[in-house]
Amino acid sequence: CKKMRFTTTFLFPSDFLILPGFIDFSAAEVDLTSALTKKISLKTPLLSSPMDTVTESDMAIGMALMGGMGFVHYNCTPEIQAAEVRRVKKYEQGFIQNPVTLGPKASVKDVIEVKQMYGFSGIPITDNGLPTGKLIGLVSSRDFDFLTSEESNTLLEEVMTTRDKLITADTSVTLQEANNILSQSKKGKLPIVDADDRLVSLIARTDLKKNREFPLASKDERKQLLCGAAISTREEDKHRLELLVEAGVDAVILVGGWGGCCYTVLTNPTKPLDCFVFEILQFIKCSLKCSFKNKPQPTESTPHTLTVMAVGRPQATAVYKVSEYARRFSVPVIADGGIQNVGHITKALALGASTVMMGSLLAATTESPGEYFYSDGIRLKKYRGMGSVDAMEGSKATIYNLPAAPMRIVSTCLILTGLCPAQILGRTKKYAQVFKKLDLSNALTNLRTRSEKDKIRVAQGVSGAVQDKGSVHTFLPYLIAGIQHGCQDIGSRSMPMLRSMMYSGELKFERRSSSAQIEGGVHGLHSLYRKIYK
């Protein structure tokens, strides 16, 4: 019997501490700006996980307003997911290039439906009901506030503010000038029209207030909030991607088990998207055109892959190993999994991650999906891992249930060619002889079909409930302040400086024994009331 061989000891975030450094600045001076991808930077290195009990449009809006970014889950139809993304993109804008418009023969009921879908009721009225039509008026909630429900079929031409009473601007106006016009006129909307009085774009007064209230907000070049989404690697999700692109999604996460199981290479001809390989426990030879989303499965609060599958890697070691290699190509890394508190966030960033993705930490906030309920007098919300039976039954999510044969094929492909199956399928001729010898050609083609026909699903996650945390607008400032204080104690003024200190050896880590972890926590109290922020 051969002797079992183990690699170096793997660490969880609780297994070590960071030694303090020299402090000559305040915590408020710490700059948390960090790269999400090579093209997208965030003022706050915080992301919300694409889980159906964590991120939909409300969470994505809250994350973006606070300087982070949310990724909408795909445990729904493509149309619903695209609608969630569209709601985020229309929440705050500069020049609204394709505003929602209605025609004069539309009814008040149509305006109410728009408000329920997008959250606003200030709608330009054009002669043909199209965004490029001739402007003839504008309707807002104040125009029909006192109408009864029986009068909801009233035509908009009877209640709208007519064109002669509107204040407009021409296409030469700048955003700053348009904002000044809105401020002076005290109007809610400013339509931008061309020489033929056709609607070109729109500016909303509410966006001015949002800019003042949320200076860290993550926005694209059109001043719309940044929003990401998750898709699976199934063939039918190519249609999902098309709908997301039409909705204006900024980045896409490929949910495909782990880095060695990314079957599809996605490209977009109309809009450059940033895609992420989903789970990487250690470096594998996948495409470095992607950002790495590190996900050591067993450390999350709901998945229990380590128990069920005996496969995984602790978070701290996985973040460090992946970040160490990815930095040679200037590829940002997302640390995801097992983030339980603000200290874990600071440690993940100190180990090389550019951003941190949170699931359970954001669950049960006001913006997370689901309804609150009470148990033993405690206000709770349901939370479940995407590998749980409940989640899989709702989405046909079989990425956690690949049979052994496909996994062997993936590993063989990586070892022989350094490519994942998606890349190999596009180079069949080059590797035809290799496939023929190993009888892999048909196996690769049938890989997806075989895995999705499995009737038995192995749960790699659990369902539960999380205590109410309040709104992300109060919870995220606590996390941001905690990260800033952590960086101050370390002696780092910025995220790039923190990573450079780690790689140069200036940043010192120290192991903690099990006794040290117990003694370092709260102990010796008869009772404990923990309030994490005020």
N, C-alpha and C positions, 0 to 999 in steps of 0.2 A: 504494500500500500504506500503510495507516494505521500510524502509529507505535505500537509496543507500549507498553502502559502498565502499570507495576508499582506496587504499594502499598509501604508502608514496609518496611524490612528486617525479616525475621522471625528470631527468636532461639530457640536451643535452650538448655537449662539450662547447658551447658558454655560458652556464649558470654559469660557475665557472672559477676561476683562481687558480693556485698553488702558494702558498707563497714562496718567495726565502729562500734559506738556506745558510749555511756557505760555502764559496768558498776558497779552498786552493790548487787548481790545475787548469790547463788550459783545454780548451775545447777539444784539440787534445788528451788529456790523457783519455777521456771517452771511455770505451770499450762497444761497442754496440752488442757484441756477445749475442745471445739469442736462446732459444730452439724453433724450429718449432714443433717438436714432441719429444717423449722421446728418439728417436734414431738420429734425425737430428738436428744439430745446424747450425745457420747461423751467419755470421759475421756482417750482417746488417739486422735488423728486418723488412724488407720490402718485400711485396709480391704483385704480380699483379693478378688482378681478372680474373677468367675464363669467360670472356665476349667476344663475337665475334668482338667487336670493340676495344678491349684492348689487348688480349694476343693470339698470335700465336708464331711461332718459333723465329722470330726476337726479340719480346719482352722478351720471356723466356731466350734467350741468353743474352740480355742486362741486365736483372735483375740478372741472375746468375753471370755474370762477375763483377757486382758491389757489390756482396756479399749477394744478396737477392735470390728470387726464383719466377719463373713464372708458372702459371697453365693454360695450353692450354684449350680453350673452347671446348665444344662438339657439337656446332651448325654446324655439318658437318658429313660426313660419318666416320665410325670407321677407315677406311683405311687412309683417309686424316689426321685425328687426330694423328694416330700412326706415319704417315710419318713426321708430325711436331715435335713430340717428338723425333723421331729418328734423325732428323736434329740437334736438340739441343744436343743430346748425342754424336754425332759425330763431333761437332764443336771443342771441345778441349779435348784431352785425353793424358794420359801418354803412356803406352803400349797399342796400339790399337789391341785388341785381335782378332777381326773379321773384318779386313780391307776390303774395297771394292776392289775386284780384277776382272781382265778381262783375257781372253785368247788371244793367239797370233793371232787368226783369227778374233777377234773383230775389229771394225773399229774406226776411229777417231770420227765418229758421236756418237758412244757409250760413249766415254770419254766426249764429249760435253754435253751429256744428264746427265751423272753423275755430272758434274760440275754445271749444272743448278739445279739439285736436292739437292746436298749436299754442294755446294760452293767450292769444291776443285777439282783439276785435276791431282794430283800426285797419280798414281795408279800402284800398283805392277802387273806384268804380270806373271801368272803361266801357267804351261803346260796344265792344265785342266780347267783353269779359276776359280778355287775354292780357298778360303782362306788357305786351307791346302795343296795346290799343290806345285810342285817343282818350285822354283823361276827361271825364265829365262830372266827377264828384268823388266824395269820400264818406264812408260811413264808420261810426264808432259806437260804442255801447251807450254813450250819452244820447244818441239819436233815437234809441228805442227802449231806454230804461223803463219808461212808464207805460209801455204797451203791455197789454194782458196776454196770457198764453193763447187766447182765441185769436189774437191779432198777429200771431207769428208768421202768417202767410202774407203779410203786407209787403208790397214790392219795395225794393230799395230806392227806386226813383222817387218814391213818395216821402221818404224819411231822410235821405242822404243830404249832406252838405254839398251844395252845387258848386260847380267849377269857379264861378265868379266870386265866391266867398273864400276860396282856398288861397293860401300863400304857397307859392312854388319857387323853384330855382331852376336855372338852365344847366346844361351839361358841363359848362366850364367851371362850375363852383367846386371848390376844394372841400374836403371833409371838415376842416376847421371853420371855414366860412359858413358851411351848412349848419354846423353846430351853433355858431353865433346867431344865425337867423332863427333857429328854433328857440334859442334862449331868449331872444328879444321879443319874438312873436308870441311866446307862451303857448304854442300849438303842440299837439301831440305827434303829428306826422308832417314831414316835409317832402312832397313829391318832387322828383327831378324829371323835367320834361325837355324834349328837344324843340326845334324851331316849328315843327308841325303840331306841337302840343301833345305828342305821344309820350306815354309814360316810359321812362328809361330806368329809373331806380327809385328807391324810397329811403328816407332816414327817419328813425324813430327817436322820440324824446327819451323814452325809457332806457335806450342804450347809453345816453349821456349820464343818466343816474347810475347805471351799472358800472360804467367806466370809473366813476368817482368812488363808488362803494367797494369795487373789487379791482384794485390796481395791479394785482398779480395775475389776473386772468390769462389763461392760455388761449391764444387766438392765432388764426391763420392770416394769410396776406389780405383776405377780404374782411378782416376783423370779426370773423365768425369764431365761435368757440371750437376748440379742437375736440374731436370725438373719434374714438376707435371702436372696433368691433371684432368679434371672434367668429371664425368659420371653421368647419371641419374639413377634412381632406377627401370627403366623399365627392364623387363625380357631380352629383346634383347641386352641390354647393357652389359650382361655378356660376349658376344662375343667381344664387344668393349674393355672390361677390358683385355681379353686374348691378343688382339693385342697390347694394351699399354704395357703389361708386356713384350712381345716379343721385343718391341721397347726400353725397358729399363727404363720405367717410375719409379720415386722414390717415389711418393706419389700421392694419389688419393683423390679427394673431391667428396663426394656423394651429388649431387644436388637433394634434396628431399623436398623442401618446407620449413620445419623447423624441429627442432630436434624431434618433435613428429610424423614425417611422414617418418621416415627412414624405408622403407619396406624391404630392402635387407641387409643382413650381408655378406660382401664379404671376402673371404679368398683366398689366393694364395699359391698353393703348391710348386711353383718353386722359388719364390722370396718374401721375407717378405716386404709387403707394409704397409705404414702408411695411414690410411683412416680417413676422417673427417666427423663428423655429420655436416650438412650444416648450419642450422639456429637455434640458441638457444636464446630465449628471457629471459628465466629464467631456473633454474635447473629443469630438468625432469629426471626420472629414466631410462636413456638410458645407453648403455654400456660405461663404463669408460675405456675400452680398446682403445677407440678412442680419438683423440684430439678434442677439442671443437672449432668450428668455429662460433664465435658469429656474428649474423647478425640481428640487429634490423631493420626490413624492412623499416619503413617510413622515415629514415633519409638519404637515399641515394639521389643523385642528380637526378636520373631518375625514380626509382620506386615511386609510390604514393599510397602504400598500406594503409597508415593511412587514406587517403581520401576515397578510394574506399571501403576498407574492415572494416575500423574502428578498426583494430587490429594491435598491434605492441608494441614496447617499445623503448624509446629513448636510443641512443647509450651509453651515459656515464653510466647510471644506469644499462643497460644490461651487459656491459663489467665488471663492478664492481661485480654484483651479480653472474655472471657465474664464473668469476675468483676466487672469494672468496670460492666457493664450490669446484671448480676443483683443487685448490692448495692442498686440503687435500689428493688428490690422485696423486699429482705431475703431473697433466695433463696440458700441455700448452694450452693457449687460443689464438685464432686469432681474432682480432677485425676487423670487416668488415662492411662498410656502413657509409656514411656520412663524410668520411675523405676529408676535403676540403683544408687543408693547413698543414704546418709542425707543427703548434701549436696543431692541433687535434691529430696528431701522438704522440706527447709528452704526451698529456693528456691520450690517450688510454693506452700507456705503463705505465704511472704512476698509472692508475686504476687497473693494474694487467695483462693486455694482454702481451703475449710474443712476438707476431708479429702483424703487421698491414697490412691488405689487401687493395689495392687501385684500384679503377676503373676509375672514372672521372678524378682523379688527374693525371693519366698516359695517358688518352685519348688524341689524337691529337699530341702525340710525334711521332718522325720519325719512331720508331719501331712498333707502333700500326698499325693494319690492316686498309686498306682503302686508298683512294686517297685524296689529298688536293684539295680544291676548294676555290674560292674567293667570298666573299659577302661584298659589300660596302668597298672594298679595304682591307678586313681582311682575312688572310689565315686561313682556317678552315678545320676540318675533322669531318665526321659524327660520332655520338656517340649515343648509345641507350641502354636502360636497357633491361635485359634478360626477363623481364616480360612484355615488350611492344608488341604490336600487330605485328610489323615488325619482331621481334625476334621469336615470337611464330609461325608465319607463315613459318619461315624458318627452324624450328626444331621440330615441333609437341610438343613443350615444354608445357605440360599441368600441370606441378607441381604447377603453380600458379592458377589453376582452379579446385581444388578438390571440389566436391559437399559437402553439409552440412552433409549428412548421413555418408560418410566415415570419416569425421572429428570427428563426434560423436563416431564412432567406435574406432578411435585412442585414443581419450580421455578416453573412457571406459576401454580400454585395459591397459592404463597406470595407471589408478586409481585402478583397480582391481588386477593387477598382478605386476605392476612396470616395465613392459616390453613393448617395442614397438612391433608392429605387426609382424615384421620380426622374432623376437625372439619367439613370441607366436606361429607362424606357425610351428616352429620346435618342439613345446611342446604341440601339440594338445591334446594328451591323458591326460596329466596332468590337462588341463583346459577344458576338453570336457564338463563337467557338467555345468561349468560357461557359456560357449558358448551356450549350449543347452537352458538354462533358458533365456538367453538374445537374442537368435536367432542370434548369431554373427558368427557361423561357416561358413555359406555360404557367409555372407557379407564380411568376411575377405578374403575368396578365390576370390571373385569377385570384390574386392576393386579396383584393378588396372584397370580391364576391364571397369568398370562403369565410372571411371574418364576420361579415354581416349576416350570414345565414346561421350563425351559431344560435341555438335556442337557449342554451344555459348561459346566464350572465353572472359573472363573478363580481360582486360588489367590492369596490376599493374605496368606499367612502361611507359615511354614516349621516343620519339626519338628527337634528336636535333643535334646541332653542337658545337664543342669546339674549341677554338682558339689554333693555333699552339704553342707548348711548346718547340720545338727543340728536340734534341736527349736525350734519357735517360742517356747517358754517360756524359751529362752536367747537366741534371735536377736532377738526383739522388744524385750526390755529394752535391748539394744545400740542399736537404732534409737531407742527412746524417749530414752535418755540422750544420743544424738547430737543429736536435735532440741532437747533442753533446752540443751545446750552451744551449739548454733548460735544459739538465741534469746538466750542470755546474751551471746554475743559481739555480737549485733546491738543489745542493750540493751532487749529486750522481755521483760516478765514473763508475758505470756499471749498466746493466739492473737488475741483481739479487739484487743489493744494492737498486735500485729504488723501487722495489717491497717490499723489506723488510722494507724500510722506511715508505711505505704506510701502511702496516699491523701492524707495531709497533706504529703507531700514530705520528711518527716523521715528516711525510709529512703532511702539512696543506693545506686544500682546503678552498676557500672562495666563497660564492655565489655572483653573479653579478645581480644587478637589470637591468631592461631594459634601464634605463637611463645610468647606468654604462657601458653597452655594447655600447651605442651610443657614450658616451664621451670617451670611451677607444679606439674607432676606429678613423680613419682619418676623420676629419670634418672641416668645416669652410673654405674650399678651393674653389676658383672659378672653377678650373679645376684640374684634377689629372692625372698624368702619373705614373703608377705603374710598376716598373721593379723589379721582385722578386729575381733575381740573376744575377751575372755577370760571 
